[in-house]
Amino acid sequence: MKRMIAGFMKYRFLLMELVKKGIKLKYRRSYLGLIWTLIEPLLTMIVLTVVFGTLLGNKSRTFPVYILTGRLLYTMFSSATGAAMRAIRSNSAMIKKVYVPKYLYPLSSVLFNYVIFLLSLIVLFVVAIVLGVYPSVYWLQAIVPLITILLLSLGVGMILGTYSVFFRDLEYLWNVALMLIMYMCAIFYYPEKLLESGYAFVLKYNPLFCIIDNFRSAIFGTRINLYYALYAFVFSIVTIIIGFWRFYKEQDKFVLHI
């Protein structure tokens, strides 16, 4: 552990540069650049509100805020894990030429997506205030799900980043899995009926739903669910432990497959 921390401190400036590089590359050919970080979730919210608000007959004034809270966290998770999964192969040229701790690549991929996610929260706060969801002391609770989503993305990203080096098809399988996860996170529907049915486990044992539900509770001014918070946190820590363990066990074989 001490060796790992010492190595991290030694290469922390490189990690920062990799994060900056990731942000720049993401918007390299975009005229709007980082502004798109604010526009994209807003446009997505409008489309989902029109479609699902109409189909489900939801006329609630705060429904767009409900959708946006779920969509932002899901996008963070899917983007971060996807980038981490491709990190080793994307940096294969550098890995072959220069020695750098390989875990920095998936770690930086998760971090730069997290920075973009934090910037996109500006849109949420503006939309919430405009639609009558005003700041309260409960908003401080949002720190819990915001930290947990980072940990979960890192843990899952490390696992995917390890095995995608050997199994290229994992990227396509993960895209399908993300679609299933999206529908299991109650992003554009209210979960009450499902939670009261025999299929409650679909949501309760989905750590991403637990994070999203607690984030919504904080934004809408109610107490977060402590069971959800604890379950999601423990799940995230376990995935991080597994992810780094498998990464360190397999990293010496990467160069043979990239």
C-alpha positions as CSV (number, residue, x, y, z in Angstrom):
1,M,0.0,0.0,0.0
2,K,2.8,2.4,0.9
3,R,4.5,1.7,-2.4
4,M,1.3,2.3,-4.3
5,I,0.8,5.7,-2.5
6,A,4.4,6.7,-3.1
7,G,4.1,5.8,-6.8
8,F,0.9,7.8,-7.0
9,M,2.4,10.9,-5.5
10,K,5.4,10.6,-7.8
11,Y,3.2,10.6,-10.9
12,R,0.4,12.9,-9.7
13,F,1.5,15.7,-12.1
14,L,1.4,13.3,-15.0
15,L,-2.1,12.2,-13.9
16,M,-3.2,15.8,-14.0
17,E,-1.8,16.2,-17.5
18,L,-3.6,13.1,-18.7
19,V,-6.9,14.4,-17.3
20,K,-6.3,17.8,-19.1
21,K,-5.5,15.9,-22.3
22,G,-8.7,13.8,-22.1
23,I,-10.8,16.9,-21.7
24,K,-9.1,18.6,-24.7
25,L,-9.4,15.5,-26.9
26,K,-13.1,15.0,-26.1
27,Y,-13.9,18.4,-27.6
28,R,-11.0,18.7,-30.0
29,R,-13.2,19.0,-33.2
30,S,-16.2,20.7,-31.6
31,Y,-16.9,24.4,-32.3
32,L,-18.7,24.8,-29.0
33,G,-16.0,23.0,-26.9
34,L,-16.8,22.8,-23.2
35,I,-20.0,24.7,-23.8
36,W,-21.4,21.5,-25.2
37,T,-21.0,20.1,-21.7
38,L,-23.9,22.4,-20.7
39,I,-25.9,22.2,-23.9
40,E,-26.0,18.5,-24.4
41,P,-27.7,17.5,-21.1
42,L,-30.2,20.4,-21.6
43,L,-31.2,19.2,-25.0
44,T,-31.4,15.6,-23.8
45,M,-33.6,16.7,-20.9
46,I,-36.0,18.5,-23.3
47,V,-36.3,15.5,-25.6
48,L,-36.9,13.0,-22.8
49,T,-39.3,15.3,-21.1
50,V,-41.4,15.7,-24.3
51,V,-41.3,12.0,-25.1
52,F,-41.9,10.4,-21.7
53,G,-43.9,13.3,-20.3
54,T,-46.3,12.9,-23.2
55,L,-46.3,9.1,-23.2
56,L,-46.7,8.7,-19.5
57,G,-49.0,11.6,-19.1
58,N,-46.7,13.3,-16.6
59,K,-47.6,17.0,-16.3
60,S,-45.4,17.7,-13.2
61,R,-43.6,21.0,-13.5
62,T,-40.5,19.4,-11.9
63,F,-40.4,16.3,-14.1
64,P,-37.5,17.8,-16.2
65,V,-35.4,18.1,-13.0
66,Y,-36.3,14.5,-12.2
67,I,-35.1,13.3,-15.6
68,L,-32.0,15.5,-15.6
69,T,-30.8,14.2,-12.2
70,G,-30.9,10.6,-13.4
71,R,-29.6,11.3,-16.9
72,L,-26.5,13.2,-15.7
73,L,-25.3,10.5,-13.3
74,Y,-26.0,7.7,-15.8
75,T,-24.1,9.6,-18.5
76,M,-21.2,10.0,-16.1
77,F,-21.1,6.3,-15.3
78,S,-21.4,5.2,-18.9
79,S,-18.9,7.7,-20.3
80,A,-16.3,7.1,-17.5
81,T,-16.5,3.3,-17.7
82,G,-16.4,3.3,-21.4
83,A,-13.3,5.6,-21.5
84,A,-11.6,3.5,-18.8
85,M,-12.3,0.3,-20.8
86,R,-10.5,1.7,-23.9
87,A,-7.7,3.5,-21.9
88,I,-5.0,0.8,-22.2
89,R,-5.5,0.2,-25.9
90,S,-5.9,3.9,-26.7
91,N,-2.5,4.6,-25.1
92,S,-0.7,1.5,-26.4
93,A,2.0,3.5,-28.2
94,M,3.0,5.3,-25.0
95,I,2.8,2.1,-22.9
96,K,5.3,0.4,-25.3
97,K,7.8,3.3,-25.3
98,V,7.8,4.8,-21.8
99,Y,7.3,3.3,-18.4
100,V,4.4,4.9,-16.6
101,P,2.2,3.1,-14.0
102,K,-0.5,1.7,-16.3
103,Y,-3.3,2.3,-13.9
104,L,-2.9,6.0,-14.5
105,Y,-4.6,5.6,-17.9
106,P,-8.0,4.2,-16.8
107,L,-7.8,6.4,-13.7
108,S,-7.4,9.6,-15.7
109,S,-10.2,8.5,-18.1
110,V,-12.6,8.3,-15.1
111,L,-11.4,11.6,-13.6
112,F,-11.7,13.7,-16.8
113,N,-15.2,12.4,-17.3
114,Y,-15.9,13.3,-13.7
115,V,-14.7,16.8,-14.2
116,I,-17.0,17.2,-17.2
117,F,-19.8,15.8,-15.2
118,L,-19.3,18.3,-12.4
119,L,-19.4,21.1,-14.9
120,S,-22.7,19.8,-16.3
121,L,-24.2,20.1,-12.8
122,I,-24.4,23.9,-13.5
123,V,-27.3,23.1,-15.9
124,L,-29.1,21.1,-13.3
125,F,-28.9,23.8,-10.6
126,V,-30.1,26.4,-13.1
127,V,-33.0,24.3,-14.4
128,A,-33.9,23.3,-10.8
129,I,-34.2,26.9,-9.6
130,V,-36.1,28.0,-12.8
131,L,-38.7,25.1,-12.2
132,G,-39.1,25.9,-8.5
133,V,-36.7,23.3,-6.9
134,Y,-34.8,25.7,-4.7
135,P,-31.5,25.1,-2.9
136,S,-31.9,23.9,0.7
137,V,-29.7,22.4,3.4
138,Y,-30.6,19.0,2.0
139,W,-28.5,19.7,-1.1
140,L,-25.4,19.1,1.1
141,Q,-26.4,15.4,1.1
142,A,-25.6,15.3,-2.6
143,I,-21.9,15.0,-1.7
144,V,-22.5,11.3,-0.7
145,P,-23.9,10.1,-4.1
146,L,-21.4,12.4,-6.0
147,I,-18.5,10.7,-4.3
148,T,-20.0,7.2,-4.6
149,I,-20.6,7.6,-8.4
150,L,-16.9,8.4,-8.8
151,L,-15.9,5.3,-6.8
152,L,-18.3,3.0,-8.6
153,S,-17.2,4.3,-12.0
154,L,-13.5,3.8,-11.1
155,G,-14.1,0.3,-9.8
156,V,-16.1,-0.9,-12.8
157,G,-13.8,1.0,-15.1
158,M,-10.7,-0.8,-13.8
159,I,-12.3,-4.2,-14.2
160,L,-13.4,-3.4,-17.7
161,G,-10.1,-1.8,-18.6
162,T,-8.3,-5.0,-17.5
163,Y,-10.3,-7.5,-19.4
164,S,-11.1,-5.5,-22.5
165,V,-7.3,-5.8,-23.4
166,F,-7.8,-9.5,-23.8
167,F,-11.4,-9.6,-25.0
168,R,-12.1,-6.9,-27.5
169,D,-15.8,-7.9,-27.8
170,L,-16.3,-6.8,-24.2
171,E,-16.7,-3.2,-25.5
172,Y,-19.8,-4.3,-27.5
173,L,-21.2,-6.4,-24.7
174,W,-20.8,-3.5,-22.3
175,N,-22.7,-1.2,-24.6
176,V,-25.6,-3.6,-24.5
177,A,-25.3,-3.9,-20.7
178,L,-25.4,-0.1,-20.4
179,M,-28.7,0.0,-22.2
180,L,-30.1,-2.6,-19.7
181,I,-28.7,-0.7,-16.8
182,M,-30.3,2.6,-18.0
183,Y,-33.8,1.0,-17.9
184,M,-33.0,-0.3,-14.4
185,C,-32.2,3.1,-13.1
186,A,-35.6,4.8,-13.3
187,I,-34.2,7.7,-15.2
188,F,-37.5,8.7,-17.0
189,Y,-40.1,6.9,-14.9
190,Y,-41.1,6.9,-11.2
191,P,-40.0,3.7,-9.4
192,E,-42.7,3.5,-6.8
193,K,-44.8,0.9,-8.5
194,L,-41.8,-1.3,-9.4
195,L,-40.5,-1.0,-5.8
196,E,-43.9,-2.2,-4.5
197,S,-44.0,-5.2,-6.9
198,G,-42.2,-8.5,-6.9
199,Y,-39.5,-7.0,-9.1
200,A,-38.2,-4.5,-6.5
201,F,-34.8,-6.3,-6.5
202,V,-34.2,-4.9,-10.0
203,L,-33.8,-1.4,-8.5
204,K,-32.8,-2.1,-4.9
205,Y,-29.8,-4.2,-5.9
206,N,-28.7,-1.9,-8.6
207,P,-26.0,0.4,-7.0
208,L,-26.4,3.0,-9.8
209,F,-30.1,3.3,-9.0
210,C,-29.3,3.7,-5.3
211,I,-26.9,6.5,-6.1
212,I,-29.3,8.3,-8.5
213,D,-32.2,7.9,-6.0
214,N,-30.2,9.5,-3.2
215,F,-29.0,12.3,-5.5
216,R,-32.6,13.0,-6.4
217,S,-33.7,13.0,-2.7
218,A,-31.0,15.6,-2.0
219,I,-32.0,17.9,-4.8
220,F,-35.7,17.6,-4.1
221,G,-35.1,18.4,-0.4
222,T,-35.7,15.1,1.4
223,R,-33.5,12.8,3.4
224,I,-31.3,10.3,1.5
225,N,-31.9,6.6,2.0
226,L,-29.1,5.4,4.3
227,Y,-29.5,1.8,3.2
228,Y,-29.0,2.8,-0.4
229,A,-26.0,5.0,0.5
230,L,-24.3,2.2,2.5
231,Y,-25.0,-0.5,-0.1
232,A,-23.8,1.6,-3.0
233,F,-20.6,2.7,-1.1
234,V,-19.7,-0.9,-0.1
235,F,-20.4,-2.2,-3.6
236,S,-18.2,0.5,-5.0
237,I,-15.3,-0.2,-2.6
238,V,-15.5,-3.9,-3.4
239,T,-15.4,-3.2,-7.2
240,I,-12.3,-1.0,-6.7
241,I,-10.5,-3.7,-4.7
242,I,-11.3,-6.3,-7.3
243,G,-10.5,-3.9,-10.2
244,F,-7.1,-2.9,-8.9
245,W,-6.2,-6.5,-7.8
246,R,-7.0,-7.9,-11.3
247,F,-5.3,-5.0,-13.0
248,Y,-2.1,-5.5,-11.1
249,K,-2.2,-9.3,-11.7
250,E,-2.7,-8.9,-15.5
251,Q,-0.8,-5.6,-16.4
252,D,2.4,-7.3,-17.3
253,K,0.6,-9.2,-20.1
254,F,-0.9,-6.0,-21.6
255,V,2.0,-5.4,-23.9
256,L,1.5,-8.7,-25.6
257,H,-2.1,-7.9,-26.6
258,I,-2.1,-4.2,-27.5
